Amino acid sequence: MTDTKLTFTRRSFLVALLLAPAGVLAHAGHGMSHLTVTSTVTRRRKRRIDLVLTFYNAGTEPMTLESISADVAKLSGQKLPFTVPAGGLEEQKLRLRFDDTVPGIFTMLLDFGADGQGPVTVMP
């Protein structure tokens, strides 16, 4: 019985840690929770893809993208900082160059400064 209770306590603690940042953003009235980002590959070659990120900000405050990074590729073409107005739908075109062939799936990290960071999964 003691082991089961200890496991439950650890799980509860981990769940609380995972939910805490979401609660902070929800109460602050801004953050990544209002933003939807989709990726569309428009062109693919051996070691390069052209990509369009589409941003929809359902929030009441504009959000400014400060940086984009991908561990597996070099990015070019992005225009930063990039602001998505409240209620706005905006696009950002990128070109990614890979050292090897383009992977079947990878993640890019979008940094919105004080509003937070979030991953975007790309499946070329």
Secondary structure as UniProt FT lines:
FT   HELIX           2..28
FT   HELIX           32..34
FT   STRAND          35..44
FT   STRAND          48..57
FT   STRAND          63..65
FT   STRAND          67..69
FT   TURN            71..72
FT   STRAND          73..76
FT   STRAND          82..84
FT   TURN            86..87
FT   STRAND          89..98
FT   STRAND          106..111
FT   HELIX           113..115
FT   STRAND          117..122
//
